[in-house]
Amino acid sequence: MKKCFKINNTVLVIAALLMGLGACSQGSEKSSVAKETLKKVKVGTTSLRNIDQKMDFTGSVEPFELNFISPSSPVRITKIFVEVGDRVKKGQLLVQMDLSQYEQAHTQLENLRVEFTRQDTLYRSGSISLQQLDQIRTQLDIAETQFQNLKENTQLRSPLSGLVIGRFYENGEMYSMSPVAGKPGVLSVAQINPAKVKVHVPETYFPEVKEGMPIQLKLDVYPDTTFTGVVHIKYPTVDAATRTFTVETKFPNNRELIRPGMFGRITIVFASQSRVVVPDMAVQRQQGTNEKFVFVLENGKVQRKTVKTGFRVGDQFEVLEGLSANQKVVVAGLGGLLEGTPVEVVE
């Protein structure tokens, strides 16, 4: 009887030990399972970096100078010596207008010169007064001025070297002095070397834009070519409606690849600024919106942070809002992450 009791006690002790071992095993297994269910991620670190502040603007190429060739009074066109596309030099005769008024003025001028010479002789001999001589001198001066004006408006010459880009009348037509049906002149002549592009820059950059600062131009027709120029003129006022100011840019155009009317993109590089940068793999875009976000690691869990990015520099994005330097951000293992998800960082 006593022997049987001892055996039962031994069985109970063994059973208790086995139950304890089983509980420990289950706790260990639960801990192992919990550890295995943590989301494994890789992280990067935000940092500070000097970033060139670039701005892109669009505009159309314009002639550096544009002149409309026309007389100062209505007169018939005798002959136009050039066509659209012709190259012309400064001072070259472009249009001959009707000579009738010019010839009349020339005859009148010659007659007054003869009369002045005669009156001057009489004055020297004391036959007329100085007042009479001055009257004829005044008439002569007026006639000479009128003659020179007619001469300039009878033979129309180019005020610059460039290209003829418009011809609005034909030989024998009457120039009307009014821009009827899009005819601002007999001809238009443009200087295309250098070329010019006007852009409108936000007022924020007004203090930073300086005349002579380098800029770049890309044209859709030459996608693989970058043209280098400078800021030529910075307008001194800001448009109150658009909060922008106008900048005229100038580009050398020796090969004349840049032509008026072409669409261009101007890049202006302002001073470098210290900015927070984040690895590009960390930046995600919310589907259906333009919102961008990253997951920041804090105390073993991830927090979703909305960010505003700027320029892309290599494999990093400039961050304008939403992050500070030295923050840990998830760069791999992003699938399935939500706000507050616990994670395990792996190398």
Beta strands, then each sheet from edge to edge (+ up, - down):
strand 1: 39-45
strand 2: 47-69
strand 3: 75-80
strand 4: 87-88
strand 5: 93-97
strand 6: 155-157
strand 7: 162-167
strand 8: 174-175
strand 9: 187-202
strand 10: 214-219
strand 11: 222-234
strand 12: 244-251
strand 13: 263-279
strand 14: 284-285
strand 15: 292-298
strand 16: 301-313
strand 17: 316-321
strand 18: 328-332
strand 19: 343-345
sheet 1: 18+ 1- 19-
sheet 2: 4+ 7- 9+ 2- 13+ 10- 11+ 12-
sheet 3: 4+ 7- 9+ 2- 13+ 17- 16+ 15- 14+
sheet 4: 6+ 5- 3+ 8-
end
